[in-house]
Amino acid sequence: MNFFKKLFSSSPQPQRNDFTFKVKCKRCGEEIQGRIDLVNDLSAEYEDDNEFYYSRKVLMGEKRCFQRIEVQFKFSANKTLLDKDIFGGEFI
Ligand SMILES: [Zn+2]
């Protein structure tokens, strides 16, 4: 009986594939760490038979500034960063 073997064998962890970045708030200068899950946070788009992935995020600092920092990333089909854009702050 393989009951114990089954009980204690750990299921494989899904591989994390995160893209992390840092931005600085334009208003208060706070540095905010952002993260994009390259599996779940991307939406695919097609341009001339080529596949691209886009991700948009809105970040807000933890201080009482309430400035919204909007970032947008463009990745190639193999998840290489091609382009990035930011409003309300800057990449650092
Ligand atoms: Zn701020």
PDB file of the backbone (N, CA, C, O) and the ligand in Angstrom, with CONECT records:
HET     ZN  A 101       1
ATOM      1  N   MET A   1       0.831  -1.205   0.000  1.00  0.00           N
ATOM      2  CA  MET A   1       0.000   0.000   0.000  1.00  0.00           C
ATOM      3  C   MET A   1       0.870   1.262   0.000  1.00  0.00           C
ATOM      4  O   MET A   1       1.818   1.395   0.774  1.00  0.00           O
ATOM      5  N   ASN A   2       0.522   2.142  -0.864  1.00  0.00           N
ATOM      6  CA  ASN A   2       1.358   3.318  -1.047  1.00  0.00           C
ATOM      7  C   ASN A   2       0.796   4.566  -0.379  1.00  0.00           C
ATOM      8  O   ASN A   2       1.051   5.695  -0.797  1.00  0.00           O
ATOM      9  N   PHE A   3       0.025   4.322   0.670  1.00  0.00           N
ATOM     10  CA  PHE A   3      -0.651   5.456   1.290  1.00  0.00           C
ATOM     11  C   PHE A   3       0.322   6.546   1.752  1.00  0.00           C
ATOM     12  O   PHE A   3       0.130   7.728   1.465  1.00  0.00           O
ATOM     13  N   PHE A   4       1.371   6.128   2.474  1.00  0.00           N
ATOM     14  CA  PHE A   4       2.288   7.133   3.021  1.00  0.00           C
ATOM     15  C   PHE A   4       3.094   7.824   1.934  1.00  0.00           C
ATOM     16  O   PHE A   4       3.376   9.021   1.993  1.00  0.00           O
ATOM     17  N   LYS A   5       3.446   7.037   0.961  1.00  0.00           N
ATOM     18  CA  LYS A   5       4.188   7.628  -0.140  1.00  0.00           C
ATOM     19  C   LYS A   5       3.349   8.726  -0.802  1.00  0.00           C
ATOM     20  O   LYS A   5       3.843   9.803  -1.134  1.00  0.00           O
ATOM     21  N   LYS A   6       2.099   8.420  -0.975  1.00  0.00           N
ATOM     22  CA  LYS A   6       1.204   9.363  -1.609  1.00  0.00           C
ATOM     23  C   LYS A   6       1.006  10.604  -0.723  1.00  0.00           C
ATOM     24  O   LYS A   6       0.973  11.738  -1.200  1.00  0.00           O
ATOM     25  N   LEU A   7       0.877  10.346   0.563  1.00  0.00           N
ATOM     26  CA  LEU A   7       0.607  11.428   1.498  1.00  0.00           C
ATOM     27  C   LEU A   7       1.751  12.436   1.563  1.00  0.00           C
ATOM     28  O   LEU A   7       1.533  13.642   1.674  1.00  0.00           O
ATOM     29  N   PHE A   8       2.963  11.916   1.493  1.00  0.00           N
ATOM     30  CA  PHE A   8       4.107  12.801   1.718  1.00  0.00           C
ATOM     31  C   PHE A   8       4.786  13.288   0.443  1.00  0.00           C
ATOM     32  O   PHE A   8       5.670  14.143   0.496  1.00  0.00           O
ATOM     33  N   SER A   9       4.387  12.761  -0.672  1.00  0.00           N
ATOM     34  CA  SER A   9       5.010  13.263  -1.895  1.00  0.00           C
ATOM     35  C   SER A   9       4.439  14.648  -2.188  1.00  0.00           C
ATOM     36  O   SER A   9       3.223  14.839  -2.213  1.00  0.00           O
ATOM     37  N   SER A  10       5.310  15.586  -2.404  1.00  0.00           N
ATOM     38  CA  SER A  10       4.844  16.940  -2.643  1.00  0.00           C
ATOM     39  C   SER A  10       4.485  17.114  -4.111  1.00  0.00           C
ATOM     40  O   SER A  10       5.191  16.649  -5.006  1.00  0.00           O
ATOM     41  N   SER A  11       3.395  17.780  -4.323  1.00  0.00           N
ATOM     42  CA  SER A  11       3.016  18.042  -5.707  1.00  0.00           C
ATOM     43  C   SER A  11       3.972  19.085  -6.278  1.00  0.00           C
ATOM     44  O   SER A  11       4.425  19.974  -5.557  1.00  0.00           O
ATOM     45  N   PRO A  12       4.274  18.982  -7.546  1.00  0.00           N
ATOM     46  CA  PRO A  12       5.227  19.929  -8.129  1.00  0.00           C
ATOM     47  C   PRO A  12       4.703  21.360  -8.083  1.00  0.00           C
ATOM     48  O   PRO A  12       3.551  21.625  -8.426  1.00  0.00           O
ATOM     49  N   GLN A  13       5.557  22.265  -7.661  1.00  0.00           N
ATOM     50  CA  GLN A  13       5.172  23.664  -7.614  1.00  0.00           C
ATOM     51  C   GLN A  13       5.100  24.222  -9.035  1.00  0.00           C
ATOM     52  O   GLN A  13       5.986  23.962  -9.849  1.00  0.00           O
ATOM     53  N   PRO A  14       4.071  24.974  -9.329  1.00  0.00           N
ATOM     54  CA  PRO A  14       4.054  25.624 -10.647  1.00  0.00           C
ATOM     55  C   PRO A  14       5.226  26.595 -10.744  1.00  0.00           C
ATOM     56  O   PRO A  14       5.515  27.340  -9.808  1.00  0.00           O
ATOM     57  N   GLN A  15       5.865  26.572 -11.848  1.00  0.00           N
ATOM     58  CA  GLN A  15       7.046  27.420 -11.992  1.00  0.00           C
ATOM     59  C   GLN A  15       6.644  28.885 -12.069  1.00  0.00           C
ATOM     60  O   GLN A  15       5.791  29.275 -12.867  1.00  0.00           O
ATOM     61  N   ARG A  16       7.269  29.672 -11.235  1.00  0.00           N
ATOM     62  CA  ARG A  16       6.973  31.097 -11.253  1.00  0.00           C
ATOM     63  C   ARG A  16       7.786  31.755 -12.352  1.00  0.00           C
ATOM     64  O   ARG A  16       8.965  31.459 -12.551  1.00  0.00           O
ATOM     65  N   ASN A  17       7.127  32.645 -13.050  1.00  0.00           N
ATOM     66  CA  ASN A  17       7.787  33.316 -14.144  1.00  0.00           C
ATOM     67  C   ASN A  17       7.397  34.786 -14.086  1.00  0.00           C
ATOM     68  O   ASN A  17       6.540  35.254 -14.836  1.00  0.00           O
ATOM     69  N   ASP A  18       8.045  35.495 -13.181  1.00  0.00           N
ATOM     70  CA  ASP A  18       7.662  36.874 -12.942  1.00  0.00           C
ATOM     71  C   ASP A  18       8.650  37.851 -13.558  1.00  0.00           C
ATOM     72  O   ASP A  18       9.853  37.603 -13.632  1.00  0.00           O
ATOM     73  N   PHE A  19       8.097  38.958 -13.991  1.00  0.00           N
ATOM     74  CA  PHE A  19       8.905  40.062 -14.462  1.00  0.00           C
ATOM     75  C   PHE A  19       8.741  41.174 -13.433  1.00  0.00           C
ATOM     76  O   PHE A  19       7.629  41.642 -13.190  1.00  0.00           O
ATOM     77  N   THR A  20       9.846  41.595 -12.832  1.00  0.00           N
ATOM     78  CA  THR A  20       9.744  42.641 -11.813  1.00  0.00           C
ATOM     79  C   THR A  20      10.382  43.926 -12.309  1.00  0.00           C
ATOM     80  O   THR A  20      11.299  43.912 -13.130  1.00  0.00           O
ATOM     81  N   PHE A  21       9.883  45.013 -11.801  1.00  0.00           N
ATOM     82  CA  PHE A  21      10.386  46.324 -12.215  1.00  0.00           C
ATOM     83  C   PHE A  21      10.185  47.307 -11.073  1.00  0.00           C
ATOM     84  O   PHE A  21       9.446  47.040 -10.125  1.00  0.00           O
ATOM     85  N   LYS A  22      10.857  48.448 -11.179  1.00  0.00           N
ATOM     86  CA  LYS A  22      10.743  49.466 -10.144  1.00  0.00           C
ATOM     87  C   LYS A  22      10.405  50.801 -10.779  1.00  0.00           C
ATOM     88  O   LYS A  22      10.951  51.171 -11.818  1.00  0.00           O
ATOM     89  N   VAL A  23       9.511  51.503 -10.146  1.00  0.00           N
ATOM     90  CA  VAL A  23       9.155  52.826 -10.646  1.00  0.00           C
ATOM     91  C   VAL A  23       9.271  53.833  -9.506  1.00  0.00           C
ATOM     92  O   VAL A  23       9.291  53.481  -8.326  1.00  0.00           O
ATOM     93  N   LYS A  24       9.346  55.095  -9.909  1.00  0.00           N
ATOM     94  CA  LYS A  24       9.422  56.164  -8.937  1.00  0.00           C
ATOM     95  C   LYS A  24       8.255  57.112  -9.182  1.00  0.00           C
ATOM     96  O   LYS A  24       8.050  57.580 -10.302  1.00  0.00           O
ATOM     97  N   CYS A  25       7.510  57.385  -8.152  1.00  0.00           N
ATOM     98  CA  CYS A  25       6.346  58.254  -8.261  1.00  0.00           C
ATOM     99  C   CYS A  25       6.773  59.667  -8.648  1.00  0.00           C
ATOM    100  O   CYS A  25       7.702  60.232  -8.071  1.00  0.00           O
ATOM    101  N   LYS A  26       6.079  60.221  -9.631  1.00  0.00           N
ATOM    102  CA  LYS A  26       6.425  61.538 -10.121  1.00  0.00           C
ATOM    103  C   LYS A  26       6.126  62.614  -9.090  1.00  0.00           C
ATOM    104  O   LYS A  26       6.802  63.642  -9.048  1.00  0.00           O
ATOM    105  N   ARG A  27       5.129  62.386  -8.269  1.00  0.00           N
ATOM    106  CA  ARG A  27       4.709  63.417  -7.327  1.00  0.00           C
ATOM    107  C   ARG A  27       5.521  63.404  -6.034  1.00  0.00           C
ATOM    108  O   ARG A  27       6.013  64.445  -5.599  1.00  0.00           O
ATOM    109  N   CYS A  28       5.662  62.232  -5.420  1.00  0.00           N
ATOM    110  CA  CYS A  28       6.293  62.195  -4.092  1.00  0.00           C
ATOM    111  C   CYS A  28       7.659  61.512  -4.098  1.00  0.00           C
ATOM    112  O   CYS A  28       8.371  61.556  -3.095  1.00  0.00           O
ATOM    113  N   GLY A  29       8.030  60.889  -5.198  1.00  0.00           N
ATOM    114  CA  GLY A  29       9.345  60.281  -5.272  1.00  0.00           C
ATOM    115  C   GLY A  29       9.442  58.899  -4.654  1.00  0.00           C
ATOM    116  O   GLY A  29      10.525  58.316  -4.603  1.00  0.00           O
ATOM    117  N   GLU A  30       8.331  58.376  -4.188  1.00  0.00           N
ATOM    118  CA  GLU A  30       8.363  57.040  -3.597  1.00  0.00           C
ATOM    119  C   GLU A  30       8.713  55.997  -4.652  1.00  0.00           C
ATOM    120  O   GLU A  30       8.251  56.057  -5.791  1.00  0.00           O
ATOM    121  N   GLU A  31       9.535  55.049  -4.244  1.00  0.00           N
ATOM    122  CA  GLU A  31       9.895  53.966  -5.141  1.00  0.00           C
ATOM    123  C   GLU A  31       8.969  52.789  -4.905  1.00  0.00           C
ATOM    124  O   GLU A  31       8.772  52.351  -3.772  1.00  0.00           O
ATOM    125  N   ILE A  32       8.414  52.294  -5.971  1.00  0.00           N
ATOM    126  CA  ILE A  32       7.427  51.214  -5.870  1.00  0.00           C
ATOM    127  C   ILE A  32       7.892  50.045  -6.732  1.00  0.00           C
ATOM    128  O   ILE A  32       8.279  50.204  -7.890  1.00  0.00           O
ATOM    129  N   GLN A  33       7.839  48.882  -6.125  1.00  0.00           N
ATOM    130  CA  GLN A  33       8.207  47.659  -6.842  1.00  0.00           C
ATOM    131  C   GLN A  33       6.956  47.080  -7.498  1.00  0.00           C
ATOM    132  O   GLN A  33       5.918  46.928  -6.854  1.00  0.00           O
ATOM    133  N   GLY A  34       7.067  46.767  -8.759  1.00  0.00           N
ATOM    134  CA  GLY A  34       5.941  46.169  -9.472  1.00  0.00           C
ATOM    135  C   GLY A  34       6.301  44.783  -9.965  1.00  0.00           C
ATOM    136  O   GLY A  34       7.474  44.430 -10.086  1.00  0.00           O
ATOM    137  N   ARG A  35       5.295  44.025 -10.238  1.00  0.00           N
ATOM    138  CA  ARG A  35       5.522  42.640 -10.659  1.00  0.00           C
ATOM    139  C   ARG A  35       4.472  42.240 -11.686  1.00  0.00           C
ATOM    140  O   ARG A  35       3.284  42.532 -11.544  1.00  0.00           O
ATOM    141  N   ILE A  36       4.940  41.576 -12.701  1.00  0.00           N
ATOM    142  CA  ILE A  36       4.015  41.052 -13.700  1.00  0.00           C
ATOM    143  C   ILE A  36       4.193  39.545 -13.778  1.00  0.00           C
ATOM    144  O   ILE A  36       5.304  39.041 -13.938  1.00  0.00           O
ATOM    145  N   ASP A  37       3.118  38.861 -13.666  1.00  0.00           N
ATOM    146  CA  ASP A  37       3.117  37.411 -13.806  1.00  0.00           C
ATOM    147  C   ASP A  37       3.063  37.092 -15.295  1.00  0.00           C
ATOM    148  O   ASP A  37       2.053  37.324 -15.959  1.00  0.00           O
ATOM    149  N   LEU A  38       4.164  36.558 -15.803  1.00  0.00           N
ATOM    150  CA  LEU A  38       4.255  36.345 -17.249  1.00  0.00           C
ATOM    151  C   LEU A  38       3.368  35.203 -17.740  1.00  0.00           C
ATOM    152  O   LEU A  38       3.314  34.923 -18.937  1.00  0.00           O
ATOM    153  N   VAL A  39       2.684  34.556 -16.824  1.00  0.00           N
ATOM    154  CA  VAL A  39       1.747  33.517 -17.247  1.00  0.00           C
ATOM    155  C   VAL A  39       0.320  34.066 -17.248  1.00  0.00           C
ATOM    156  O   VAL A  39      -0.449  33.808 -18.174  1.00  0.00           O
ATOM    157  N   ASN A  40      -0.023  34.811 -16.222  1.00  0.00           N
ATOM    158  CA  ASN A  40      -1.422  35.217 -16.059  1.00  0.00           C
ATOM    159  C   ASN A  40      -1.733  36.671 -16.395  1.00  0.00           C
ATOM    160  O   ASN A  40      -2.886  37.011 -16.660  1.00  0.00           O
ATOM    161  N   ASP A  41      -0.719  37.531 -16.389  1.00  0.00           N
ATOM    162  CA  ASP A  41      -0.998  38.958 -16.530  1.00  0.00           C
ATOM    163  C   ASP A  41      -0.849  39.485 -17.953  1.00  0.00           C
ATOM    164  O   ASP A  41      -0.927  40.693 -18.177  1.00  0.00           O
ATOM    165  N   LEU A  42      -0.640  38.608 -18.897  1.00  0.00           N
ATOM    166  CA  LEU A  42      -0.401  39.079 -20.256  1.00  0.00           C
ATOM    167  C   LEU A  42      -1.609  38.820 -21.140  1.00  0.00           C
ATOM    168  O   LEU A  42      -2.316  37.824 -20.987  1.00  0.00           O
ATOM    169  N   SER A  43      -1.825  39.739 -22.062  1.00  0.00           N
ATOM    170  CA  SER A  43      -2.855  39.479 -23.060  1.00  0.00           C
ATOM    171  C   SER A  43      -2.198  39.470 -24.432  1.00  0.00           C
ATOM    172  O   SER A  43      -1.407  40.353 -24.763  1.00  0.00           O
ATOM    173  N   ALA A  44      -2.534  38.471 -25.215  1.00  0.00           N
ATOM    174  CA  ALA A  44      -1.891  38.289 -26.513  1.00  0.00           C
ATOM    175  C   ALA A  44      -2.565  39.142 -27.572  1.00  0.00           C
ATOM    176  O   ALA A  44      -3.785  39.306 -27.588  1.00  0.00           O
ATOM    177  N   GLU A  45      -1.738  39.679 -28.455  1.00  0.00           N
ATOM    178  CA  GLU A  45      -2.275  40.413 -29.600  1.00  0.00           C
ATOM    179  C   GLU A  45      -1.471  40.057 -30.828  1.00  0.00           C
ATOM    180  O   GLU A  45      -0.301  39.683 -30.741  1.00  0.00           O
ATOM    181  N   TYR A  46      -2.111  40.177 -31.962  1.00  0.00           N
ATOM    182  CA  TYR A  46      -1.442  39.789 -33.197  1.00  0.00           C
ATOM    183  C   TYR A  46      -1.272  40.992 -34.106  1.00  0.00           C
ATOM    184  O   TYR A  46      -2.201  41.764 -34.343  1.00  0.00           O
ATOM    185  N   GLU A  47      -0.052  41.124 -34.605  1.00  0.00           N
ATOM    186  CA  GLU A  47       0.232  42.182 -35.576  1.00  0.00           C
ATOM    187  C   GLU A  47       0.993  41.548 -36.721  1.00  0.00           C
ATOM    188  O   GLU A  47       2.096  41.040 -36.521  1.00  0.00           O
ATOM    189  N   ASP A  48       0.438  41.566 -37.897  1.00  0.00           N
ATOM    190  CA  ASP A  48       1.102  41.005 -39.083  1.00  0.00           C
ATOM    191  C   ASP A  48       1.630  39.596 -38.835  1.00  0.00           C
ATOM    192  O   ASP A  48       2.809  39.333 -39.071  1.00  0.00           O
ATOM    193  N   ASP A  49       0.806  38.716 -38.379  1.00  0.00           N
ATOM    194  CA  ASP A  49       1.204  37.323 -38.143  1.00  0.00           C
ATOM    195  C   ASP A  49       2.159  37.136 -36.971  1.00  0.00           C
ATOM    196  O   ASP A  49       2.524  36.004 -36.653  1.00  0.00           O
ATOM    197  N   ASN A  50       2.564  38.204 -36.332  1.00  0.00           N
ATOM    198  CA  ASN A  50       3.438  38.068 -35.174  1.00  0.00           C
ATOM    199  C   ASN A  50       2.620  38.194 -33.889  1.00  0.00           C
ATOM    200  O   ASN A  50       1.678  38.981 -33.794  1.00  0.00           O
ATOM    201  N   GLU A  51       3.011  37.404 -32.929  1.00  0.00           N
ATOM    202  CA  GLU A  51       2.299  37.419 -31.670  1.00  0.00           C
ATOM    203  C   GLU A  51       3.050  38.283 -30.670  1.00  0.00           C
ATOM    204  O   GLU A  51       4.265  38.158 -30.517  1.00  0.00           O
ATOM    205  N   PHE A  52       2.330  39.147 -30.000  1.00  0.00           N
ATOM    206  CA  PHE A  52       2.922  39.963 -28.951  1.00  0.00           C
ATOM    207  C   PHE A  52       2.079  39.842 -27.695  1.00  0.00           C
ATOM    208  O   PHE A  52       0.903  39.482 -27.738  1.00  0.00           O
ATOM    209  N   TYR A  53       2.711  40.152 -26.587  1.00  0.00           N
ATOM    210  CA  TYR A  53       1.980  40.146 -25.327  1.00  0.00           C
ATOM    211  C   TYR A  53       2.030  41.524 -24.700  1.00  0.00           C
ATOM    212  O   TYR A  53       3.068  42.186 -24.693  1.00  0.00           O
ATOM    213  N   TYR A  54       0.912  41.936 -24.182  1.00  0.00           N
ATOM    214  CA  TYR A  54       0.832  43.231 -23.527  1.00  0.00           C
ATOM    215  C   TYR A  54       0.411  43.057 -22.078  1.00  0.00           C
ATOM    216  O   TYR A  54      -0.330  42.139 -21.726  1.00  0.00           O
ATOM    217  N   SER A  55       0.901  43.959 -21.257  1.00  0.00           N
ATOM    218  CA  SER A  55       0.455  43.958 -19.873  1.00  0.00           C
ATOM    219  C   SER A  55       0.366  45.391 -19.376  1.00  0.00           C
ATOM    220  O   SER A  55       1.276  46.194 -19.581  1.00  0.00           O
ATOM    221  N   ARG A  56      -0.727  45.694 -18.731  1.00  0.00           N
ATOM    222  CA  ARG A  56      -0.935  47.026 -18.162  1.00  0.00           C
ATOM    223  C   ARG A  56      -1.110  46.889 -16.672  1.00  0.00           C
ATOM    224  O   ARG A  56      -1.779  45.972 -16.195  1.00  0.00           O
ATOM    225  N   LYS A  57      -0.504  47.807 -15.933  1.00  0.00           N
ATOM    226  CA  LYS A  57      -0.655  47.774 -14.478  1.00  0.00           C
ATOM    227  C   LYS A  57      -0.798  49.189 -13.979  1.00  0.00           C
ATOM    228  O   LYS A  57      -0.208  50.121 -14.526  1.00  0.00           O
ATOM    229  N   VAL A  58      -1.587  49.341 -12.932  1.00  0.00           N
ATOM    230  CA  VAL A  58      -1.659  50.620 -12.246  1.00  0.00           C
ATOM    231  C   VAL A  58      -1.108  50.415 -10.847  1.00  0.00           C
ATOM    232  O   VAL A  58      -1.586  49.572 -10.088  1.00  0.00           O
ATOM    233  N   LEU A  59      -0.092  51.206 -10.521  1.00  0.00           N
ATOM    234  CA  LEU A  59       0.559  51.081  -9.221  1.00  0.00           C
ATOM    235  C   LEU A  59       0.243  52.306  -8.378  1.00  0.00           C
ATOM    236  O   LEU A  59       0.069  53.414  -8.887  1.00  0.00           O
ATOM    237  N   MET A  60       0.175  52.074  -7.091  1.00  0.00           N
ATOM    238  CA  MET A  60       0.010  53.190  -6.173  1.00  0.00           C
ATOM    239  C   MET A  60       0.925  52.971  -4.983  1.00  0.00           C
ATOM    240  O   MET A  60       1.059  51.850  -4.492  1.00  0.00           O
ATOM    241  N   GLY A  61       1.548  54.033  -4.523  1.00  0.00           N
ATOM    242  CA  GLY A  61       2.451  53.915  -3.388  1.00  0.00           C
ATOM    243  C   GLY A  61       1.703  53.688  -2.086  1.00  0.00           C
ATOM    244  O   GLY A  61       0.474  53.739  -2.028  1.00  0.00           O
ATOM    245  N   GLU A  62       2.478  53.437  -1.051  1.00  0.00           N
ATOM    246  CA  GLU A  62       1.851  53.207   0.244  1.00  0.00           C
ATOM    247  C   GLU A  62       1.751  54.477   1.075  1.00  0.00           C
ATOM    248  O   GLU A  62       1.119  54.489   2.131  1.00  0.00           O
ATOM    249  N   LYS A  63       2.375  55.544   0.593  1.00  0.00           N
ATOM    250  CA  LYS A  63       2.252  56.817   1.303  1.00  0.00           C
ATOM    251  C   LYS A  63       0.951  57.493   0.905  1.00  0.00           C
ATOM    252  O   LYS A  63       0.212  56.999   0.054  1.00  0.00           O
ATOM    253  N   ARG A  64       0.683  58.633   1.535  1.00  0.00           N
ATOM    254  CA  ARG A  64      -0.597  59.291   1.265  1.00  0.00           C
ATOM    255  C   ARG A  64      -0.491  60.247   0.094  1.00  0.00           C
ATOM    256  O   ARG A  64      -0.728  61.447   0.234  1.00  0.00           O
ATOM    257  N   CYS A  65      -0.141  59.721  -1.037  1.00  0.00           N
ATOM    258  CA  CYS A  65       0.047  60.571  -2.200  1.00  0.00           C
ATOM    259  C   CYS A  65      -1.045  60.322  -3.228  1.00  0.00           C
ATOM    260  O   CYS A  65      -1.497  61.262  -3.881  1.00  0.00           O
ATOM    261  N   PHE A  66      -1.468  59.105  -3.380  1.00  0.00           N
ATOM    262  CA  PHE A  66      -2.568  58.717  -4.265  1.00  0.00           C
ATOM    263  C   PHE A  66      -2.322  58.970  -5.734  1.00  0.00           C
ATOM    264  O   PHE A  66      -3.243  58.910  -6.548  1.00  0.00           O
ATOM    265  N   GLN A  67      -1.091  59.249  -6.066  1.00  0.00           N
ATOM    266  CA  GLN A  67      -0.756  59.348  -7.485  1.00  0.00           C
ATOM    267  C   GLN A  67      -0.832  57.958  -8.096  1.00  0.00           C
ATOM    268  O   GLN A  67      -0.243  57.013  -7.573  1.00  0.00           O
ATOM    269  N   ARG A  68      -1.542  57.835  -9.180  1.00  0.00           N
ATOM    270  CA  ARG A  68      -1.610  56.544  -9.863  1.00  0.00           C
ATOM    271  C   ARG A  68      -0.529  56.495 -10.934  1.00  0.00           C
ATOM    272  O   ARG A  68      -0.402  57.406 -11.753  1.00  0.00           O
ATOM    273  N   ILE A  69       0.233  55.436 -10.912  1.00  0.00           N
ATOM    274  CA  ILE A  69       1.297  55.270 -11.897  1.00  0.00           C
ATOM    275  C   ILE A  69       0.903  54.119 -12.816  1.00  0.00           C
ATOM    276  O   ILE A  69       0.750  52.973 -12.392  1.00  0.00           O
ATOM    277  N   GLU A  70       0.749  54.460 -14.057  1.00  0.00           N
ATOM    278  CA  GLU A  70       0.293  53.455 -15.009  1.00  0.00           C
ATOM    279  C   GLU A  70       1.460  53.005 -15.871  1.00  0.00           C
ATOM    280  O   GLU A  70       2.147  53.822 -16.484  1.00  0.00           O
ATOM    281  N   VAL A  71       1.672  51.716 -15.909  1.00  0.00           N
ATOM    282  CA  VAL A  71       2.769  51.184 -16.727  1.00  0.00           C
ATOM    283  C   VAL A  71       2.193  50.220 -17.767  1.00  0.00           C
ATOM    284  O   VAL A  71       1.171  49.566 -17.556  1.00  0.00           O
ATOM    285  N   GLN A  72       2.888  50.169 -18.881  1.00  0.00           N
ATOM    286  CA  GLN A  72       2.471  49.266 -19.948  1.00  0.00           C
ATOM    287  C   GLN A  72       3.712  48.612 -20.535  1.00  0.00           C
ATOM    288  O   GLN A  72       4.700  49.287 -20.824  1.00  0.00           O
ATOM    289  N   PHE A  73       3.658  47.311 -20.707  1.00  0.00           N
ATOM    290  CA  PHE A  73       4.793  46.575 -21.253  1.00  0.00           C
ATOM    291  C   PHE A  73       4.372  45.803 -22.481  1.00  0.00           C
ATOM    292  O   PHE A  73       3.239  45.339 -22.605  1.00  0.00           O
ATOM    293  N   LYS A  74       5.312  45.688 -23.367  1.00  0.00           N
ATOM    294  CA  LYS A  74       5.078  44.875 -24.569  1.00  0.00           C
ATOM    295  C   LYS A  74       6.165  43.810 -24.628  1.00  0.00           C
ATOM    296  O   LYS A  74       7.354  44.115 -24.540  1.00  0.00           O
ATOM    297  N   PHE A  75       5.747  42.572 -24.777  1.00  0.00           N
ATOM    298  CA  PHE A  75       6.685  41.458 -24.848  1.00  0.00           C
ATOM    299  C   PHE A  75       6.545  40.745 -26.188  1.00  0.00           C
ATOM    300  O   PHE A  75       5.488  40.755 -26.819  1.00  0.00           O
ATOM    301  N   SER A  76       7.646  40.126 -26.597  1.00  0.00           N
ATOM    302  CA  SER A  76       7.580  39.299 -27.800  1.00  0.00           C
ATOM    303  C   SER A  76       6.937  37.965 -27.458  1.00  0.00           C
ATOM    304  O   SER A  76       6.596  37.709 -26.303  1.00  0.00           O
ATOM    305  N   ALA A  77       6.773  37.121 -28.463  1.00  0.00           N
ATOM    306  CA  ALA A  77       6.123  35.822 -28.253  1.00  0.00           C
ATOM    307  C   ALA A  77       6.887  34.966 -27.254  1.00  0.00           C
ATOM    308  O   ALA A  77       6.283  34.155 -26.553  1.00  0.00           O
ATOM    309  N   ASN A  78       8.206  35.131 -27.173  1.00  0.00           N
ATOM    310  CA  ASN A  78       8.959  34.347 -26.183  1.00  0.00           C
ATOM    311  C   ASN A  78       9.195  35.118 -24.884  1.00  0.00           C
ATOM    312  O   ASN A  78      10.117  34.817 -24.125  1.00  0.00           O
ATOM    313  N   LYS A  79       8.338  36.125 -24.644  1.00  0.00           N
ATOM    314  CA  LYS A  79       8.315  36.871 -23.374  1.00  0.00           C
ATOM    315  C   LYS A  79       9.562  37.721 -23.140  1.00  0.00           C
ATOM    316  O   LYS A  79       9.975  37.934 -22.000  1.00  0.00           O
ATOM    317  N   THR A  80      10.143  38.191 -24.209  1.00  0.00           N
ATOM    318  CA  THR A  80      11.235  39.156 -24.080  1.00  0.00           C
ATOM    319  C   THR A  80      10.633  40.554 -24.121  1.00  0.00           C
ATOM    320  O   THR A  80       9.781  40.855 -24.957  1.00  0.00           O
ATOM    321  N   LEU A  81      11.089  41.395 -23.213  1.00  0.00           N
ATOM    322  CA  LEU A  81      10.556  42.755 -23.157  1.00  0.00           C
ATOM    323  C   LEU A  81      10.969  43.535 -24.400  1.00  0.00           C
ATOM    324  O   LEU A  81      12.152  43.597 -24.736  1.00  0.00           O
ATOM    325  N   LEU A  82       9.999  44.124 -25.077  1.00  0.00           N
ATOM    326  CA  LEU A  82      10.288  44.883 -26.286  1.00  0.00           C
ATOM    327  C   LEU A  82      10.128  46.376 -26.062  1.00  0.00           C
ATOM    328  O   LEU A  82      10.890  47.178 -26.602  1.00  0.00           O
ATOM    329  N   ASP A  83       9.138  46.744 -25.267  1.00  0.00           N
ATOM    330  CA  ASP A  83       8.806  48.149 -25.158  1.00  0.00           C
ATOM    331  C   ASP A  83       8.128  48.394 -23.818  1.00  0.00           C
ATOM    332  O   ASP A  83       7.455  47.515 -23.282  1.00  0.00           O
ATOM    333  N   LYS A  84       8.311  49.594 -23.284  1.00  0.00           N
ATOM    334  CA  LYS A  84       7.615  49.919 -22.048  1.00  0.00           C
ATOM    335  C   LYS A  84       7.246  51.385 -22.028  1.00  0.00           C
ATOM    336  O   LYS A  84       7.889  52.215 -22.671  1.00  0.00           O
ATOM    337  N   ASP A  85       6.212  51.687 -21.288  1.00  0.00           N
ATOM    338  CA  ASP A  85       5.659  53.015 -21.244  1.00  0.00           C
ATOM    339  C   ASP A  85       5.194  53.292 -19.830  1.00  0.00           C
ATOM    340  O   ASP A  85       4.759  52.376 -19.132  1.00  0.00           O
ATOM    341  N   ILE A  86       5.279  54.535 -19.397  1.00  0.00           N
ATOM    342  CA  ILE A  86       4.849  54.842 -18.040  1.00  0.00           C
ATOM    343  C   ILE A  86       4.222  56.221 -17.988  1.00  0.00           C
ATOM    344  O   ILE A  86       4.669  57.149 -18.663  1.00  0.00           O
ATOM    345  N   PHE A  87       3.186  56.342 -17.183  1.00  0.00           N
ATOM    346  CA  PHE A  87       2.533  57.625 -16.970  1.00  0.00           C
ATOM    347  C   PHE A  87       2.446  57.856 -15.463  1.00  0.00           C
ATOM    348  O   PHE A  87       2.055  56.961 -14.713  1.00  0.00           O
ATOM    349  N   GLY A  88       2.805  59.038 -15.033  1.00  0.00           N
ATOM    350  CA  GLY A  88       2.692  59.361 -13.614  1.00  0.00           C
ATOM    351  C   GLY A  88       3.941  59.060 -12.809  1.00  0.00           C
ATOM    352  O   GLY A  88       3.969  59.265 -11.595  1.00  0.00           O
ATOM    353  N   GLY A  89       4.966  58.577 -13.476  1.00  0.00           N
ATOM    354  CA  GLY A  89       6.211  58.256 -12.768  1.00  0.00           C
ATOM    355  C   GLY A  89       7.291  57.941 -13.766  1.00  0.00           C
ATOM    356  O   GLY A  89       7.147  58.204 -14.960  1.00  0.00           O
ATOM    357  N   GLU A  90       8.377  57.374 -13.275  1.00  0.00           N
ATOM    358  CA  GLU A  90       9.450  56.984 -14.176  1.00  0.00           C
ATOM    359  C   GLU A  90      10.034  55.650 -13.752  1.00  0.00           C
ATOM    360  O   GLU A  90       9.996  55.292 -12.574  1.00  0.00           O
ATOM    361  N   PHE A  91      10.571  54.918 -14.711  1.00  0.00           N
ATOM    362  CA  PHE A  91      11.238  53.664 -14.404  1.00  0.00           C
ATOM    363  C   PHE A  91      12.599  53.939 -13.773  1.00  0.00           C
ATOM    364  O   PHE A  91      13.309  54.849 -14.202  1.00  0.00           O
ATOM    365  N   ILE A  92      12.962  53.170 -12.771  1.00  0.00           N
ATOM    366  CA  ILE A  92      14.289  53.336 -12.177  1.00  0.00           C
ATOM    367  C   ILE A  92      15.017  52.001 -12.182  1.00  0.00           C
ATOM    368  O   ILE A  92      16.156  51.917 -11.724  1.00  0.00           O
TER     369      ILE A  92
HETATM  370 ZN    ZN A 101       3.528  59.308  -4.778  1.00  0.00          ZN2+
END
